[in-house]
Amino acid sequence: MRFVVTAGPTREYIDAVRFLSNPSTGRMGFAVARAARAAGHDVTLIAGPVSLKTPPGVTRIDVVSARDMLNAVRTVIARADVLVMTAAVADWRPACCATRKLKKSEMSDTLHLVRNPDILKSVRGPRVRVGFAAETGAPAAEAARKCREKGLDLVVGNDVTEPGSGFGTDTNRVTFVTPDGKVQRLPLMSKLAVARRIVSFVARRR
Ligand code: PMT
């Protein structure tokens, strides 16, 4: 199968040196790319700004902003069988961005934000669509809502406040939520082990 995996944060620039972002390191998404490739699949990894090495045999496209990520996904999705969105996409961006560094005296005390497109909602297909849900607290209910709203085959919920889970860790404790309402809570395990579970789920869905 042909996988498209997104990973890492997006950056939404205010001016040439300032941006809005989040703590995603890309580890979860790179683990999915590695596991999918190790299982023999063709993998395109669309990565926000992260400092990780590309897993062997994986095609990588680097992006910066949410709109860049959407364009990259649109470019490759027609050929894909599976989309796994682990990326922590910024939901808002500054209404305007200066191409040079603004002086403090030129900046206002309030930032005008506009909504970014929702990538999962914007792209049609492919056959299997997997999203993540980053929550502060038990993720099952929100994951179920996102599964319905975004028309997904699987949502992988994680509580980003829990030690060993979420941003920047090598491990994750996740909850799988499917459209039939089933909830499967997995124990704390390495992100690579979580990634293998996702790839197995996708293979069974085929
Ligand atoms: O990168 P790491 O440091 O390893 O951290 C991993 C992680 C915490 C980033 C990862 O496990 C995770 O939870 N990723 C999803 C983060 C997120 O943005 O969740 P969300 O609940 O805001 O978004 C729900 C889903 O919609 C996600 O699949 C997201 O990729 C997608 N989305 C969100 C916003 C947007 N504009 N477009 C989207 O497609």
Residues whose N, C-alpha, C, O or C-beta is under 5 A from the ligand:
A	BS01	PMT	G8 P23 S24 T25 G26 R27 M28 M85 T86 A87 A88 V89 A90 D91 N116 P117 D118 I119 L120 G131 F132 A133 A134 N158 G166 F167 G168 T169
